[in-house]
Amino acid sequence: MKFLTIFLIGMLTIFACHADLKKGDTLPPFKTLDDNGKEWSSEQQKGWLVVYFYPAAMTGGCTKQACSYRDGIKELNKKGITVVGVSGDEVKNLAAFKEAHNLNFPLLSDFEGEVAKIFGVPTKKGGKIKKDINGKSMELIRGLTTARWTYVINPDKKVAKVFNKVNPQSDFLEVLKVVK
């Protein structure tokens, strides 16, 4: 009986950690490190929140998506929308990515995949790539690779929309349609 109780508690813990957020669900609070190595908390965010997951910093589609948000950030901010990008990259990768492309919003490190679990975003094994960034060769390490998904969270911390088939270049425009 004791074994069964411990097993059931363990299973409940696993299911509680893997939320699979859907439209109408409440965003559970989460914390992780941003591109400056500082703690970022979802509980401190006010207004609309866009949380977009991308596979890897400094790669083609991810750069297009990030630059699309960068170029549209003023329009999003006017509507009270905060944007954060989340990947399995190390903090130093995120800092380099942000600097190389003049990104003007936070990038969050999910090296262990805890944030992806909360949202229910599929992940697979991470990896390493070498890139020349501002004339310097860097090895970029990611603990895992996330699927490209975007979540739009309303001011009441409810999921307004989940995009699980995301076009990197038009993601920003799809988000704008949701908050209009």
N, C-alpha and C positions, 0 to 999 in steps of 0.2 A: 504494500500500500504506500509506504514511504517513497519508494522508487517512482510509482505512478504519479504521485503528487509533485515530486521534483521534475519529472518529465513534462507534465502539463504546465507547470510554471515556466519552464524553459521554452516550451512551444509558444506560450502566450507572449513571452518576451520577444521571441523572433518575429511573430506576427505584428506586434506593436511597433517594432522598429522598421518594418517594411510597410509603409502607409499606402502606396499606390493612390496618390491623391487624384480625385476626380472633381469635375465641376460641382460646386456647392459645398465641398468639404472645407473644413477649417484648416488653415495652415498651422501645423504644429510649430512651436518655437524651435529655432535651431541657431547654432553659433558655429563659426569657422573662422579661419584666418583670411584676411584680404591680401591684396598685392603688396601692401606695406608690412605684412607680418603682424598686423594688429587684429584683435578680435572684432568680428562683425557679427551683429545679432539681428535676427529678423524681428525681434520684439521692439527694437528701437526705430523701426521703419514706420512712417506715417503715410497715409494716402495709398495710391496704387503702387503695386510692386510687380515688376517683371523679373522673373528668375529664368534665365535661359542657360541651358546646359549645352556644352559644346565638347567635341572629342579631344582637341589638343591645341594648345597655343602655338602660334607661328606656322600653322598649316593653311592651305589655300582657302577652303570653305570657311574655316573658323575666322580667318582674317577678314574675309568678305562680310561675314555676319557682324563681327565686332565693329568694323568700319562703318557699316550701315547704321548701327546704333550710335556710334560716335557722331556721324553726320546728322542724325535726327534727334540728338539728345535735347536740344533747345526746345523743339516742338513737344517732345515727351514731358520735359520738366514743366512747361507752361500748363500742361494738363494735370500736373501733380503726380507724375509717374516717375518712380525711381527704378533704375535698371541695374541688375547685377548679372555678370556672367560667371558660370560655375564650371570648372573642369577638374580633372584629377591631377593637374600639374602642380609641381612644387611652387612655393611662393616666389622664389627667384625667377622662375619661368614667367610667371604672371607679371612681375615687375618689368622684365625685359620686353614682353609682349606689349604691355601698356606703353612703355617708353618708345618702342620702335614704331608704333602706329598712332601715337598721340591720343590714346583712348582716354575719355573723359568721364568714366564711370568705374565703379569698383569691379574687380575680378576676384573671385573667391576660390580658394584652394580646397579641393575635396579629395586629397591624396588617398585617404583610406576608404572613400566611398560612403561615408555616413550620411551626407546630405542627399546623395542620389537614392539611398535606401528610403529616406523619409518621403521623398517625392515618388518613388517607384520607378525611377529612370533606369533602364537597363544599362549594365556596364559589362566590360570585358577587360582582359588583361591590359595593363599599361605598357609602357615602352620607353624607348630613348630615341631621340633624334639629335643630330648635330646641325647647328645653324650658325651662319655668320650674322651677327647682330651688331650693327654700328661698327663694322670693321673688326669685331672680336668673335672668335670661334667659341661657341657655347654648346655644352651637352645639356639638352633639356630632358628631364626625367618626369614621367607621369606614373603615379601609382596605379591608375586605372584609366580606361578610356570610356567615356559616357556616350550614350546615344544623344543625338541632337534633338532636344525637346525644349519647349518653352511653356512656362506657366504664367498666367496673368492673375494676380491676386488683387481683389478689390480692397477698399479702405477698411472693411470690416473683417479682413484677414480670411475671406472666403475665396476659393478658387473660382474665378469667373470663366476661365477658358484654359484648356490644355491643348497644345499643338504637339503631336507626336510624329508628324511628317512635316519637317521644317525645311523651307528653302532658305538658305543662308542670306541671300540678297533681299528677299521680300519679307523676312520675319518681322522686321520693324514695322512695315506697312500693315501686316496682319494684326499686330498688337494695337496699332492706332484704331483699327476698325472696331475692336472690342470695347475700347474705352470711350467711344463717341456717344 
